[in-house]
């Protein structure tokens, strides 16, 4: 395939960039205040990656490089993030083209970012360009018409600074990945928890992460229980149910 990156379309990239230029700092603050809340979310993509010593792993969009803390130290972690509102990120002026050489990385991970990108196929194609033969692409994001999608679009979108109208993974996503050159290896709906010491911490995390401006802790607790459900976990901890579609693809 062509390596002329100047021909990669940019449509659909502005949504992610404009959203997180506005509320990326709030998101980053929440992730630093509660750094282990989403451990299960990060671990489920790590579990599906064929990681070995000195493995080159790209993370896109990388946010505040939260994935890095879940990877073995021997990995060569290479983040790419277009928004300067996230601290610790390798900042670029735009999402595409990716700042990596052809066939230079072993694994690409994209976690919970592409539902802000309308046209995902250019990203899938450029990730294909930078991954070595037999390398992996792991995409994990919100599923269309899921409880998480309704929570984000209805509750979060009503109360936050930017609104929320996600372009979620659906029945066409696997085909779009295949059209970019990938071979689909697995496609799973992965259920897990965001974990907290109490419901108040859970709501505070969500209010900060999503930059909710005109809602209370109590309202957010009630919304989470209505849309997603809250479980009591061992050691009296609280589990907020969450779920992502995780697709693993291989470059043959």
FIKOLZA-1660 file (N, C-alpha, C; in steps of 0.1 Angstrom, whole numbers, plus 5000, padded with zeros to 4 digits):
% residues 252
   i   px   py   pz ch aa at
   1 5008 4988 5000  A  X  N
   1 5000 5000 5000  A  X CA
   1 5009 5012 5000  A  X  C
   2 5003 5024 4996  A  X  N
   2 5011 5036 4995  A  X CA
   2 5015 5041 5008  A  X  C
   3 5027 5047 5009  A  X  N
   3 5032 5053 5021  A  X CA
   3 5031 5069 5020  A  X  C
   4 5024 5074 5011  A  X  N
   4 5022 5089 5009  A  X CA
   4 5012 5093 5019  A  X  C
   5 5017 5098 5031  A  X  N
   5 5008 5101 5042  A  X CA
   5 5000 5114 5040  A  X  C
   6 5005 5122 5030  A  X  N
   6 4998 5135 5027  A  X CA
   6 4984 5132 5022  A  X  C
   7 4981 5120 5017  A  X  N
   7 4968 5117 5011  A  X CA
   7 4958 5111 5021  A  X  C
   8 4963 5110 5033  A  X  N
   8 4954 5104 5044  A  X CA
   8 4943 5115 5047  A  X  C
   9 4930 5112 5046  A  X  N
   9 4920 5122 5049  A  X CA
   9 4920 5126 5063  A  X  C
  10 4915 5138 5066  A  X  N
  10 4915 5142 5080  A  X CA
  10 4901 5144 5085  A  X  C
  11 4891 5140 5077  A  X  N
  11 4877 5141 5082  A  X CA
  11 4875 5132 5094  A  X  C
  12 4867 5137 5103  A  X  N
  12 4864 5130 5115  A  X CA
  12 4874 5131 5126  A  X  C
  13 4886 5137 5124  A  X  N
  13 4895 5138 5135  A  X CA
  13 4892 5150 5144  A  X  C
  14 4885 5160 5139  A  X  N
  14 4883 5172 5147  A  X CA
  14 4875 5170 5159  A  X  C
  15 4866 5160 5158  A  X  N
  15 4857 5157 5170  A  X CA
  15 4866 5154 5182  A  X  C
  16 4874 5144 5181  A  X  N
  16 4883 5140 5192  A  X CA
  16 4891 5152 5197  A  X  C
  17 4897 5158 5188  A  X  N
  17 4907 5169 5191  A  X CA
  17 4899 5181 5198  A  X  C
  18 4888 5185 5192  A  X  N
  18 4881 5196 5198  A  X CA
  18 4875 5193 5212  A  X  C
  19 4870 5180 5213  A  X  N
  19 4865 5176 5226  A  X CA
  19 4875 5177 5237  A  X  C
  20 4887 5171 5235  A  X  N
  20 4897 5169 5245  A  X CA
  20 4906 5182 5247  A  X  C
  21 4906 5191 5237  A  X  N
  21 4912 5204 5239  A  X CA
  21 4904 5211 5250  A  X  C
  22 4891 5208 5250  A  X  N
  22 4882 5215 5260  A  X CA
  22 4882 5208 5273  A  X  C
  23 4881 5195 5274  A  X  N
  23 4880 5188 5287  A  X CA
  23 4890 5177 5289  A  X  C
  24 4901 5178 5282  A  X  N
  24 4912 5168 5285  A  X CA
  24 4918 5170 5298  A  X  C
  25 4920 5182 5303  A  X  N
  25 4926 5184 5316  A  X CA
  25 4917 5179 5327  A  X  C
  26 4904 5180 5326  A  X  N
  26 4895 5174 5336  A  X CA
  26 4896 5159 5336  A  X  C
  27 4897 5153 5325  A  X  N
  27 4898 5138 5323  A  X CA
  27 4911 5134 5330  A  X  C
  28 4922 5141 5327  A  X  N
  28 4935 5138 5332  A  X CA
  28 4935 5140 5347  A  X  C
  29 4929 5150 5353  A  X  N
  29 4928 5152 5367  A  X CA
  29 4921 5140 5374  A  X  C
  30 4910 5135 5368  A  X  N
  30 4903 5123 5374  A  X CA
  30 4912 5111 5374  A  X  C
  31 4920 5109 5363  A  X  N
  31 4928 5097 5362  A  X CA
  31 4940 5097 5372  A  X  C
  32 4944 5109 5375  A  X  N
  32 4955 5110 5385  A  X CA
  32 4949 5110 5399  A  X  C
  33 4937 5114 5401  A  X  N
  33 4931 5114 5415  A  X CA
  33 4927 5099 5418  A  X  C
  34 4923 5092 5408  A  X  N
  34 4919 5078 5411  A  X CA
  34 4926 5069 5401  A  X  C
  35 4939 5067 5402  A  X  N
  35 4947 5061 5392  A  X CA
  35 4944 5046 5390  A  X  C
  36 4938 5039 5399  A  X  N
  36 4936 5025 5398  A  X CA
  36 4921 5021 5395  A  X  C
  37 4913 5032 5393  A  X  N
  37 4898 5029 5391  A  X CA
  37 4896 5020 5379  A  X  C
  38 4903 5022 5369  A  X  N
  38 4901 5015 5356  A  X CA
  38 4911 5004 5353  A  X  C
  39 4917 4999 5364  A  X  N
  39 4928 4989 5362  A  X CA
  39 4923 4977 5353  A  X  C
  40 4910 4972 5356  A  X  N
  40 4905 4961 5348  A  X CA
  40 4904 4964 5334  A  X  C
  41 4900 4976 5331  A  X  N
  41 4899 4981 5317  A  X CA
  41 4912 4980 5309  A  X  C
  42 4923 4985 5315  A  X  N
  42 4936 4984 5309  A  X CA
  42 4941 4970 5308  A  X  C
  43 4938 4962 5319  A  X  N
  43 4944 4949 5319  A  X CA
  43 4937 4940 5309  A  X  C
  44 4925 4942 5305  A  X  N
  44 4918 4933 5296  A  X CA
  44 4924 4935 5282  A  X  C
  45 4930 4947 5278  A  X  N
  45 4937 4948 5265  A  X CA
  45 4951 4942 5266  A  X  C
  46 4957 4944 5278  A  X  N
  46 4971 4938 5280  A  X CA
  46 4970 4923 5279  A  X  C
  47 4960 4917 5285  A  X  N
  47 4958 4903 5285  A  X CA
  47 4957 4897 5270  A  X  C
  48 4952 4905 5261  A  X  N
  48 4950 4900 5247  A  X CA
  48 4962 4903 5238  A  X  C
  49 4972 4911 5244  A  X  N
  49 4984 4914 5236  A  X CA
  49 4995 4904 5237  A  X  C
  50 5001 4901 5226  A  X  N
  50 5012 4892 5226  A  X CA
  50 5025 4899 5229  A  X  C
  51 5027 4902 5242  A  X  N
  51 5038 4911 5246  A  X CA
  51 5050 4902 5249  A  X  C
  52 5061 4907 5244  A  X  N
  52 5074 4900 5247  A  X CA
  52 5084 4911 5250  A  X  C
  53 5096 4907 5255  A  X  N
  53 5106 4916 5258  A  X CA
  53 5110 4925 5246  A  X  C
  54 5112 4938 5249  A  X  N
  54 5115 4948 5239  A  X CA
  54 5105 4950 5228  A  X  C
  55 5093 4947 5232  A  X  N
  55 5082 4948 5222  A  X CA
  55 5078 4963 5220  A  X  C
  56 5077 4968 5208  A  X  N
  56 5074 4982 5205  A  X CA
  56 5058 4983 5204  A  X  C
  57 5053 4991 5213  A  X  N
  57 5038 4992 5214  A  X CA
  57 5034 5006 5212  A  X  C
  58 5025 5009 5202  A  X  N
  58 5020 5023 5201  A  X CA
  58 5007 5023 5207  A  X  C
  59 5004 5035 5213  A  X  N
  59 4991 5038 5220  A  X CA
  59 4985 5050 5214  A  X  C
  60 4974 5048 5208  A  X  N
  60 4968 5060 5200  A  X CA
  60 4952 5059 5200  A  X  C
  61 4946 5070 5204  A  X  N
  61 4951 5082 5210  A  X CA
  61 4955 5078 5225  A  X  C
  62 4966 5084 5229  A  X  N
  62 4972 5080 5242  A  X CA
  62 4967 5087 5254  A  X  C
  63 4959 5098 5253  A  X  N
  63 4955 5105 5264  A  X CA
  63 4967 5109 5273  A  X  C
  64 4967 5106 5286  A  X  N
  64 4978 5109 5295  A  X CA
  64 4988 5098 5297  A  X  C
  65 4988 5089 5287  A  X  N
  65 4997 5077 5288  A  X CA
  65 4994 5068 5300  A  X  C
  66 4981 5066 5302  A  X  N
  66 4977 5058 5314  A  X CA
  66 4980 5043 5311  A  X  C
  67 4980 5039 5299  A  X  N
  67 4983 5025 5295  A  X CA
  67 4997 5021 5299  A  X  C
  68 5007 5030 5299  A  X  N
  68 5021 5028 5302  A  X CA
  68 5023 5020 5315  A  X  C
  69 5016 5024 5325  A  X  N
  69 5018 5019 5338  A  X CA
  69 5013 5004 5340  A  X  C
  70 5006 4999 5330  A  X  N
  70 5002 4985 5330  A  X CA
  70 5010 4976 5321  A  X  C
  71 5020 4982 5314  A  X  N
  71 5028 4974 5305  A  X CA
  71 5041 4970 5312  A  X  C
  72 5047 4958 5309  A  X  N
  72 5060 4954 5314  A  X CA
  72 5070 4965 5311  A  X  C
  73 5080 4967 5320  A  X  N
  73 5090 4978 5318  A  X CA
  73 5099 4975 5306  A  X  C
  74 5099 4963 5302  A  X  N
  74 5108 4960 5290  A  X CA
  74 5102 4964 5277  A  X  C
  75 5089 4969 5277  A  X  N
  75 5083 4973 5265  A  X CA
  75 5088 4986 5260  A  X  C
  76 5088 4988 5247  A  X  N
  76 5092 5001 5241  A  X CA
  76 5078 5008 5239  A  X  C
  77 5074 5016 5248  A  X  N
  77 5061 5023 5248  A  X CA
  77 5062 5036 5239  A  X  C
  78 5053 5037 5229  A  X  N
  78 5053 5048 5220  A  X CA
  78 5039 5055 5219  A  X  C
  79 5036 5065 5227  A  X  N
  79 5023 5071 5227  A  X CA
  79 5022 5081 5216  A  X  C
  80 5010 5084 5212  A  X  N
  80 5007 5095 5202  A  X CA
  80 4993 5101 5206  A  X  C
  81 4994 5114 5209  A  X  N
  81 4982 5121 5214  A  X CA
  81 4982 5135 5208  A  X  C
  82 4971 5140 5202  A  X  N
  82 4971 5153 5196  A  X CA
  82 4967 5164 5205  A  X  C
  83 4963 5161 5218  A  X  N
  83 4958 5172 5227  A  X CA
  83 4967 5175 5238  A  X  C
  84 4971 5187 5239  A  X  N
  84 4981 5192 5249  A  X CA
  84 4975 5192 5263  A  X  C
  85 4962 5191 5264  A  X  N
  85 4955 5191 5277  A  X CA
  85 4958 5179 5286  A  X  C
  86 4963 5168 5280  A  X  N
  86 4967 5157 5287  A  X CA
  86 4982 5158 5291  A  X  C
  87 4985 5157 5304  A  X  N
  87 4999 5158 5308  A  X CA
  87 5006 5145 5305  A  X  C
  88 5019 5147 5302  A  X  N
  88 5028 5135 5300  A  X CA
  88 5027 5129 5286  A  X  C
  89 5019 5135 5277  A  X  N
  89 5017 5129 5264  A  X CA
  89 5027 5134 5254  A  X  C
  90 5030 5126 5244  A  X  N
  90 5038 5130 5233  A  X CA
  90 5029 5138 5223  A  X  C
  91 5029 5151 5224  A  X  N
  91 5019 5159 5218  A  X CA
  91 5022 5162 5203  A  X  C
  92 5012 5161 5195  A  X  N
  92 5013 5164 5181  A  X CA
  92 5002 5174 5177  A  X  C
  93 5003 5180 5165  A  X  N
  93 4993 5190 5161  A  X CA
  93 4980 5183 5156  A  X  C
  94 4981 5170 5153  A  X  N
  94 4969 5164 5148  A  X CA
  94 4971 5148 5150  A  X  C
  95 4960 5141 5149  A  X  N
  95 4960 5127 5151  A  X CA
  95 4967 5120 5140  A  X  C
  96 4964 5123 5127  A  X  N
  96 4970 5116 5116  A  X CA
  96 4977 5126 5107  A  X  C
  97 4988 5122 5101  A  X  N
  97 4993 5108 5100  A  X CA
  97 5001 5105 5113  A  X  C
  98 5001 5092 5117  A  X  N
  98 5009 5088 5129  A  X CA
  98 5024 5091 5127  A  X  C
  99 5031 5095 5137  A  X  N
  99 5045 5099 5136  A  X CA
  99 5054 5087 5138  A  X  C
 100 5051 5076 5131  A  X  N
 100 5059 5064 5132  A  X CA
 100 5063 5059 5118  A  X  C
 101 5074 5052 5117  A  X  N
 101 5079 5047 5104  A  X CA
 101 5071 5035 5100  A  X  C
 102 5071 5032 5087  A  X  N
 102 5065 5020 5082  A  X CA
 102 5070 5007 5089  A  X  C
 103 5062 4998 5093  A  X  N
 103 5066 4985 5099  A  X CA
 103 5076 4986 5110  A  X  C
 104 5073 4996 5119  A  X  N
 104 5082 4999 5130  A  X CA
 104 5078 4994 5144  A  X  C
 105 5065 4990 5145  A  X  N
 105 5060 4986 5158  A  X CA
 105 5054 4972 5158  A  X  C
 106 5053 4965 5170  A  X  N
 106 5048 4952 5170  A  X CA
 106 5033 4951 5174  A  X  C
 107 5028 4961 5182  A  X  N
 107 5015 4961 5187  A  X CA
 107 5009 4975 5187  A  X  C
 108 4997 4977 5183  A  X  N
 108 4990 4990 5184  A  X CA
 108 4978 4987 5193  A  X  C
 109 4976 4996 5203  A  X  N
 109 4965 4996 5212  A  X CA
 109 4957 5009 5211  A  X  C
 110 4944 5008 5209  A  X  N
 110 4936 5020 5209  A  X CA
 110 4924 5017 5219  A  X  C
 111 4924 5024 5230  A  X  N
 111 4915 5021 5241  A  X CA
 111 4906 5034 5244  A  X  C
 112 4893 5032 5241  A  X  N
 112 4883 5042 5245  A  X CA
 112 4885 5056 5239  A  X  C
 113 4890 5056 5227  A  X  N
 113 4892 5069 5221  A  X CA
 113 4885 5071 5208  A  X  C
 114 4883 5060 5200  A  X  N
 114 4878 5062 5186  A  X CA
 114 4863 5064 5186  A  X  C
 115 4856 5063 5197  A  X  N
 115 4842 5066 5196  A  X CA
 115 4840 5081 5194  A  X  C
 116 4850 5089 5194  A  X  N
 116 4850 5104 5191  A  X CA
 116 4854 5106 5177  A  X  C
 117 4857 5096 5169  A  X  N
 117 4861 5098 5155  A  X CA
 117 4851 5092 5146  A  X  C
 118 4846 5100 5137  A  X  N
 118 4835 5096 5128  A  X CA
 118 4840 5086 5118  A  X  C
 119 4851 5090 5111  A  X  N
 119 4856 5082 5100  A  X CA
 119 4869 5075 5106  A  X  C
 120 4867 5063 5110  A  X  N
 120 4878 5055 5117  A  X CA
 120 4887 5048 5107  A  X  C
 121 4883 5046 5095  A  X  N
 121 4891 5038 5086  A  X CA
 121 4905 5044 5083  A  X  C
 122 4906 5057 5081  A  X  N
 122 4920 5062 5079  A  X CA
 122 4929 5059 5091  A  X  C
 123 4924 5059 5103  A  X  N
 123 4932 5055 5114  A  X CA
 123 4936 5040 5114  A  X  C
 124 4926 5032 5111  A  X  N
 124 4929 5018 5109  A  X CA
 124 4940 5015 5099  A  X  C
 125 4939 5022 5088  A  X  N
 125 4949 5020 5077  A  X CA
 125 4963 5025 5081  A  X  C
 126 4963 5036 5088  A  X  N
 126 4977 5041 5091  A  X CA
 126 4983 5033 5102  A  X  C
 127 4975 5027 5111  A  X  N
 127 4980 5018 5121  A  X CA
 127 4986 5006 5114  A  X  C
 128 4979 5001 5104  A  X  N
 128 4983 4990 5096  A  X CA
 128 4997 4993 5090  A  X  C
 129 4999 5005 5085  A  X  N
 129 5012 5009 5079  A  X CA
 129 5023 5007 5088  A  X  C
 130 5021 5011 5101  A  X  N
 130 5033 5012 5110  A  X CA
 130 5035 4999 5118  A  X  C
 131 5026 4989 5116  A  X  N
 131 5028 4976 5124  A  X CA
 131 5035 4966 5115  A  X  C
 132 5044 4959 5121  A  X  N
 132 5052 4949 5114  A  X CA
 132 5043 4937 5110  A  X  C
 133 5047 4929 5100  A  X  N
 133 5040 4917 5096  A  X CA
 133 5039 4908 5108  A  X  C
 134 5027 4902 5110  A  X  N
 134 5024 4893 5122  A  X CA
 134 5022 4902 5135  A  X  C
 135 5022 4915 5133  A  X  N
 135 5019 4923 5145  A  X CA
 135 5004 4925 5147  A  X  C
 136 5001 4930 5159  A  X  N
 136 4987 4931 5164  A  X CA
 136 4981 4945 5164  A  X  C
 137 4968 4946 5162  A  X  N
 137 4960 4958 5165  A  X CA
 137 4949 4954 5175  A  X  C
 138 4949 4960 5186  A  X  N
 138 4938 4958 5196  A  X CA
 138 4930 4970 5198  A  X  C
 139 4918 4970 5194  A  X  N
 139 4908 4981 5195  A  X CA
 139 4898 4977 5206  A  X  C
 140 4896 4986 5216  A  X  N
 140 4886 4984 5226  A  X CA
 140 4879 4996 5229  A  X  C
 141 4866 4996 5226  A  X  N
 141 4858 5008 5228  A  X CA
 141 4843 5005 5230  A  X  C
 142 4835 5015 5232  A  X  N
 142 4821 5014 5235  A  X CA
 142 4813 5008 5224  A  X  C
 143 4803 5000 5227  A  X  N
 143 4795 4994 5217  A  X CA
 143 4782 5002 5215  A  X  C
 144 4778 5003 5202  A  X  N
 144 4765 5010 5199  A  X CA
 144 4753 5004 5206  A  X  C
 145 4745 5012 5211  A  X  N
 145 4732 5008 5218  A  X CA
 145 4734 5000 5230  A  X  C
 146 4746 5002 5237  A  X  N
 146 4749 4995 5249  A  X CA
 146 4745 5004 5261  A  X  C
 147 4744 4998 5273  A  X  N
 147 4742 5006 5285  A  X CA
 147 4752 5017 5287  A  X  C
 148 4765 5014 5284  A  X  N
 148 4775 5024 5285  A  X CA
 148 4773 5036 5275  A  X  C
 149 4769 5032 5262  A  X  N
 149 4766 5042 5252  A  X CA
 149 4755 5051 5256  A  X  C
 150 4744 5046 5262  A  X  N
 150 4733 5054 5266  A  X CA
 150 4736 5063 5278  A  X  C
 151 4744 5057 5287  A  X  N
 151 4749 5066 5299  A  X CA
 151 4757 5078 5294  A  X  C
 152 4766 5075 5284  A  X  N
 152 4775 5086 5279  A  X CA
 152 4767 5096 5271  A  X  C
 153 4758 5092 5262  A  X  N
 153 4751 5101 5253  A  X CA
 153 4740 5108 5261  A  X  C
 154 4733 5101 5270  A  X  N
 154 4721 5107 5276  A  X CA
 154 4725 5114 5289  A  X  C
 155 4732 5108 5299  A  X  N
 155 4735 5115 5311  A  X CA
 155 4747 5124 5310  A  X  C
 156 4758 5118 5305  A  X  N
 156 4770 5126 5304  A  X CA
 156 4768 5138 5294  A  X  C
 157 4762 5134 5283  A  X  N
 157 4760 5145 5272  A  X CA
 157 4751 5156 5277  A  X  C
 158 4742 5153 5286  A  X  N
 158 4733 5164 5291  A  X CA
 158 4740 5173 5301  A  X  C
 159 4750 5168 5308  A  X  N
 159 4755 5176 5319  A  X CA
 159 4770 5180 5317  A  X  C
 160 4777 5176 5307  A  X  N
 160 4791 5180 5306  A  X CA
 160 4793 5192 5297  A  X  C
 161 4806 5196 5295  A  X  N
 161 4809 5208 5289  A  X CA
 161 4809 5208 5274  A  X  C
 162 4809 5196 5268  A  X  N
 162 4810 5195 5253  A  X CA
 162 4798 5187 5247  A  X  C
 163 4789 5181 5255  A  X  N
 163 4779 5172 5250  A  X CA
 163 4786 5159 5247  A  X  C
 164 4778 5149 5243  A  X  N
 164 4784 5136 5240  A  X CA
 164 4775 5129 5230  A  X  C
 165 4780 5127 5218  A  X  N
 165 4773 5120 5208  A  X CA
 165 4783 5110 5201  A  X  C
 166 4785 5098 5208  A  X  N
 166 4795 5089 5204  A  X CA
 166 4792 5082 5191  A  X  C
 167 4803 5079 5183  A  X  N
 167 4802 5071 5171  A  X CA
 167 4808 5058 5175  A  X  C
 168 4800 5049 5180  A  X  N
 168 4804 5037 5187  A  X CA
 168 4807 5025 5177  A  X  C
 169 4814 5015 5183  A  X  N
 169 4817 5003 5175  A  X CA
 169 4803 4996 5172  A  X  C
 170 4802 4991 5160  A  X  N
 170 4789 4984 5157  A  X CA
 170 4792 4972 5147  A  X  C
 171 4782 4968 5141  A  X  N
 171 4783 4956 5132  A  X CA
 171 4792 4958 5120  A  X  C
 172 4795 4971 5117  A  X  N
 172 4804 4974 5105  A  X CA
 172 4818 4976 5109  A  X  C
 173 4821 4977 5122  A  X  N
 173 4835 4980 5126  A  X CA
 173 4845 4969 5122  A  X  C
 174 4842 4956 5124  A  X  N
 174 4851 4946 5120  A  X CA
 174 4854 4946 5105  A  X  C
 175 4843 4949 5097  A  X  N
 175 4845 4950 5082  A  X CA
 175 4854 4962 5079  A  X  C
 176 4853 4973 5086  A  X  N
 176 4862 4985 5083  A  X CA
 176 4876 4981 5087  A  X  C
 177 4878 4974 5097  A  X  N
 177 4892 4970 5101  A  X CA
 177 4898 4960 5090  A  X  C
 178 4889 4951 5086  A  X  N
 178 4894 4942 5075  A  X CA
 178 4897 4949 5062  A  X  C
 179 4889 4959 5059  A  X  N
 179 4891 4967 5047  A  X CA
 179 4904 4975 5047  A  X  C
 180 4909 4977 5060  A  X  N
 180 4922 4984 5061  A  X CA
 180 4934 4975 5060  A  X  C
 181 4931 4962 5058  A  X  N
 181 4941 4952 5056  A  X CA
 181 4943 4942 5067  A  X  C
 182 4936 4943 5078  A  X  N
 182 4937 4934 5090  A  X CA
 182 4930 4921 5088  A  X  C
 183 4934 4911 5096  A  X  N
 183 4927 4899 5097  A  X CA
 183 4922 4898 5112  A  X  C
 184 4909 4897 5113  A  X  N
 184 4902 4897 5126  A  X CA
 184 4905 4884 5133  A  X  C
 185 4911 4884 5145  A  X  N
 185 4913 4872 5153  A  X CA
 185 4903 4869 5163  A  X  C
 186 4897 4880 5169  A  X  N
 186 4887 4878 5180  A  X CA
 186 4879 4891 5181  A  X  C
 187 4867 4889 5186  A  X  N
 187 4858 4901 5188  A  X CA
 187 4849 4897 5200  A  X  C
 188 4851 4904 5211  A  X  N
 188 4845 4900 5224  A  X CA
 188 4839 4913 5231  A  X  C
 189 4827 4911 5237  A  X  N
 189 4822 4921 5246  A  X CA
 189 4827 4918 5260  A  X  C
 190 4835 4927 5265  A  X  N
 190 4842 4924 5278  A  X CA
 190 4836 4932 5289  A  X  C
 191 4831 4926 5299  A  X  N
 191 4825 4932 5310  A  X CA
 191 4834 4932 5323  A  X  C
 192 4834 4943 5330  A  X  N
 192 4843 4944 5342  A  X CA
 192 4838 4956 5350  A  X  C
 193 4846 4960 5360  A  X  N
 193 4842 4971 5369  A  X CA
 193 4852 4982 5368  A  X  C
 194 4847 4994 5370  A  X  N
 194 4856 5005 5375  A  X CA
 194 4854 5004 5391  A  X  C
 195 4865 5004 5398  A  X  N
 195 4865 5001 5412  A  X CA
 195 4868 5013 5421  A  X  C
 196 4861 5014 5432  A  X  N
 196 4863 5026 5441  A  X CA
 196 4860 5021 5456  A  X  C
 197 4865 5029 5465  A  X  N
 197 4863 5026 5479  A  X CA
 197 4848 5029 5484  A  X  C
 198 4841 5038 5477  A  X  N
 198 4828 5041 5480  A  X CA
 198 4820 5048 5469  A  X  C
 199 4807 5049 5470  A  X  N
 199 4800 5055 5459  A  X CA
 199 4803 5070 5456  A  X  C
 200 4806 5077 5467  A  X  N
 200 4810 5091 5465  A  X CA
 200 4822 5093 5457  A  X  C
 201 4832 5084 5459  A  X  N
 201 4844 5085 5451  A  X CA
 201 4841 5081 5436  A  X  C
 202 4833 5072 5435  A  X  N
 202 4828 5067 5421  A  X CA
 202 4822 5079 5414  A  X  C
 203 4813 5086 5420  A  X  N
 203 4806 5097 5414  A  X CA
 203 4816 5109 5411  A  X  C
 204 4825 5111 5421  A  X  N
 204 4834 5122 5419  A  X CA
 204 4844 5119 5407  A  X  C
 205 4848 5107 5406  A  X  N
 205 4856 5103 5394  A  X CA
 205 4848 5106 5381  A  X  C
 206 4836 5102 5381  A  X  N
 206 4828 5104 5368  A  X CA
 206 4826 5119 5366  A  X  C
 207 4822 5126 5376  A  X  N
 207 4820 5140 5374  A  X CA
 207 4832 5148 5369  A  X  C
 208 4844 5143 5374  A  X  N
 208 4856 5150 5369  A  X CA
 208 4861 5144 5356  A  X  C
 209 4860 5131 5354  A  X  N
 209 4865 5125 5341  A  X CA
 209 4857 5130 5329  A  X  C
 210 4844 5132 5331  A  X  N
 210 4835 5136 5320  A  X CA
 210 4832 5151 5320  A  X  C
 211 4838 5158 5330  A  X  N
 211 4837 5172 5331  A  X CA
 211 4822 5176 5332  A  X  C
 212 4815 5169 5341  A  X  N
 212 4801 5172 5344  A  X CA
 212 4800 5185 5352  A  X  C
 213 4792 5195 5347  A  X  N
 213 4792 5208 5352  A  X CA
 213 4780 5211 5361  A  X  C
 214 4769 5205 5358  A  X  N
 214 4757 5210 5365  A  X CA
 214 4749 5198 5371  A  X  C
 215 4756 5189 5378  A  X  N
 215 4750 5178 5384  A  X CA
 215 4757 5175 5398  A  X  C
 216 4750 5168 5406  A  X  N
 216 4756 5166 5420  A  X CA
 216 4761 5152 5421  A  X  C
 217 4768 5149 5432  A  X  N
 217 4773 5136 5435  A  X CA
 217 4761 5126 5436  A  X  C
 218 4751 5130 5442  A  X  N
 218 4739 5121 5444  A  X CA
 218 4733 5118 5431  A  X  C
 219 4731 5128 5422  A  X  N
 219 4725 5126 5409  A  X CA
 219 4734 5116 5401  A  X  C
 220 4747 5117 5401  A  X  N
 220 4755 5109 5394  A  X CA
 220 4755 5094 5399  A  X  C
 221 4755 5093 5412  A  X  N
 221 4753 5079 5418  A  X CA
 221 4740 5073 5413  A  X  C
 222 4729 5080 5413  A  X  N
 222 4716 5075 5408  A  X CA
 222 4717 5071 5394  A  X  C
 223 4723 5080 5386  A  X  N
 223 4724 5077 5371  A  X CA
 223 4732 5065 5368  A  X  C
 224 4743 5063 5375  A  X  N
 224 4752 5052 5373  A  X CA
 224 4744 5039 5377  A  X  C
 225 4736 5039 5388  A  X  N
 225 4729 5028 5391  A  X CA
 225 4717 5025 5382  A  X  C
 226 4711 5036 5376  A  X  N
 226 4700 5034 5366  A  X CA
 226 4705 5028 5353  A  X  C
 227 4716 5034 5348  A  X  N
 227 4721 5030 5335  A  X CA
 227 4730 5018 5335  A  X  C
 228 4738 5017 5345  A  X  N
 228 4749 5007 5345  A  X CA
 228 4749 4996 5356  A  X  C
 229 4744 5000 5367  A  X  N
 229 4744 4992 5380  A  X CA
 229 4757 4993 5387  A  X  C
 230 4755 4992 5400  A  X  N
 230 4766 4992 5410  A  X CA
 230 4767 4979 5418  A  X  C
 231 4778 4973 5419  A  X  N
 231 4780 4961 5427  A  X CA
 231 4788 4963 5439  A  X  C
 232 4785 4955 5449  A  X  N
 232 4794 4955 5461  A  X CA
 232 4804 4944 5459  A  X  C
 233 4817 4948 5460  A  X  N
 233 4828 4939 5458  A  X CA
 233 4835 4935 5471  A  X  C
 234 4844 4925 5470  A  X  N
 234 4851 4921 5483  A  X CA
 234 4858 4933 5489  A  X  C
 235 4860 4932 5502  A  X  N
 235 4867 4942 5510  A  X CA
 235 4859 4955 5510  A  X  C
 236 4845 4954 5509  A  X  N
 236 4836 4965 5509  A  X CA
 236 4839 4976 5499  A  X  C
 237 4844 4972 5488  A  X  N
 237 4847 4981 5477  A  X CA
 237 4834 4982 5468  A  X  C
 238 4834 4992 5459  A  X  N
 238 4823 4994 5450  A  X CA
 238 4827 4992 5436  A  X  C
 239 4819 4985 5428  A  X  N
 239 4822 4983 5414  A  X CA
 239 4811 4989 5405  A  X  C
 240 4815 4998 5397  A  X  N
 240 4807 5004 5387  A  X CA
 240 4808 4996 5374  A  X  C
 241 4797 4990 5370  A  X  N
 241 4798 4981 5358  A  X CA
 241 4801 4989 5345  A  X  C
 242 4810 4983 5338  A  X  N
 242 4815 4990 5325  A  X CA
 242 4817 4979 5315  A  X  C
 243 4817 4982 5302  A  X  N
 243 4818 4971 5292  A  X CA
 243 4822 4977 5279  A  X  C
 244 4832 4971 5273  A  X  N
 244 4837 4975 5260  A  X CA
 244 4838 4964 5250  A  X  C
 245 4836 4967 5237  A  X  N
 245 4839 4957 5227  A  X CA
 245 4854 4957 5224  A  X  C
 246 4861 4945 5225  A  X  N
 246 4875 4944 5222  A  X CA
 246 4877 4936 5210  A  X  C
 247 4883 4941 5200  A  X  N
 247 4886 4934 5187  A  X CA
 247 4901 4933 5186  A  X  C
 248 4906 4921 5184  A  X  N
 248 4920 4918 5181  A  X CA
 248 4922 4914 5167  A  X  C
 249 4931 4921 5160  A  X  N
 249 4934 4919 5146  A  X CA
 249 4949 4917 5144  A  X  C
 250 4952 4909 5133  A  X  N
 250 4966 4906 5130  A  X CA
 250 4969 4911 5116  A  X  C
 251 4982 4915 5114  A  X  N
 251 4987 4919 5101  A  X CA
 251 4994 4907 5095  A  X  C
 252 4988 4900 5086  A  X  N
 252 4993 4888 5080  A  X CA
 252 5004 4892 5070  A  X  C
% end
